[in-house]
Amino acid sequence: MSVATEVTVPDIGDFDDVPIIEVHVKPGDRVNEDDPVLTLESDKATMDVPSPLSGVVRDVPVKVGDQVSKGSVILHLEPGDGAVSQPPSLVEQQEPAEEPRAEQPRAEAAGAEAAGAEAAGAEVTAAVPATGPDGVAQPHAGPSVRRLAREFGIDLTAIGGTGPKGRITKDDVLSFLKGPAAQAPASAQGTGIPEIPAQDFSKFGPIEVKPLVRIKKLSGPHLHRSWLNIPHVTHQDDADITEIDRYRKELDTAAKADGYRVTLLAFLIKAVVSGLKRFPEVNSSLNPDKDSLILKQYYNIGIAVDTPEGLVVPVVRDADRKGIIEISKELGAVSARAREGKLTGPDLQGGTFTISSLGGIGGTAFTPIVNAPEVAILGVVRARMTPVWDGEQFVPRLVLPLSLSYDHRVIDGALAARFARHLVELLADVRRILL
């Protein structure tokens, strides 16, 4: 028998004692390199832990409900041939397989703060009920569901879980609120917006029911919460990028030979960092008591990436310390990982400002939703050639529409306009960005 390799939890960011919510392998299974072997859930994200090599699983010393940290041993693997056929990518596995309901519940596999991929169809070890200090079994729900229950003053032991193996989901909590058994306090009912009445659309013609993929299930509540809690305002402006695009094309031509691309997004990131340094309130968050600002001294720019299953927002860290070329290479790498469903927890954490670009699709303007707890987001669409009066004649100029959405509790209209104009001035003159 060959010597087994210890597989440990890799770097998962600033998280310790993260609960295991799924175990995807069992002794005797063959796995390929990068196959997910288990899934972790922090209070901010759901993360898959991949196998570092191909081989046969000898034993799995952990189970659902265990808490692990960086370096924890999660399985022993005999190196060798992996599975016969390469399994579908994580993007193709977004939608978990239906599982029969069991008596033993397990922690809910959901995280509203960031999107991540979850493997499906693998056997999962039996859940072990969590117990409190008094030894009494606790209801099985993830951190986000427990937080939601606390906000509404709901006792989770009074709710029956409808998730796999009886775990309690956010929908269970919301359904409980609507029933006669619980009346949410006035402060918890938020806006008091009535639900849209359900309809039987099949009465009017043929229909098809298509379940939401996991990314949209996770990002939907986050976007809804941001829209309801943040007083959004969108400021729009136009940037003349004629000269900067000419320079970008020169860099891109040289970059193609080295296997990467230089897009306008790299210049936008550098311009945004300059704006955040000049207007630090835009690089902040409200504290939980809403009575002060947390000004961040670092510049991590989130980039909304379109994948086959929906948008995810990986983060370019320390963008102030990187040049156009380095950012361009990083954007290419992280975009590829996003489309393949291979983003990890650290890839999605720590953003201070987000850019959402529809430049490859089209449009004239839109209202991006602020990515809370950030206080602003920049939306860009496709640049267009426009006749501009130079004082003597109309000349063709390449113009980029900018849409800056912001939290009006933190940023007023004047600050938003100044921030946007700063971006416009930088994008009009490449020399300013490179300073």
Buried (B, 14 or more C-beta within 10 A) or exposed (E): EEEBBEBBBBEBBEBEEBBBBBBBBBEEBBBBEBBBBBBBBBBBBBBBBBBBBBBBBBEBEBBBBBEBEBEBEBBBBBBEEBEEEEBEBBBBBBBBEEEEEEEBBBBBBBBBBBBBBBBBEBEBBEBBBBEEEEEEEBBBBBBBBBEBBEBBEBEBEEBEBEBBBBBBBBEBBBEBBEEEEBEBEEEEEEEEEEEEEEEEEEEEEEEEEEEBBBBBBBBBBBBEBBEEEBEBBBBBBBBBBBBBBEBBEEBBEEBEEEEBBBBBBBBBBBBBBBBBBEBEBBBBBBEEEEEEBEEBEEBBBBBBBBBEBBBBBBBBBEBBEBEBBEBBBBBBEBBEBBBBBBBBBBBBBBBBBBBBBBBEEEEEBBBBBBBBBBBBBBBBBBBEEBEBEEEEEEEEBBBBBBBBBBBBEBBEEEBBEBBBBBBBBBBBEBEBBEE
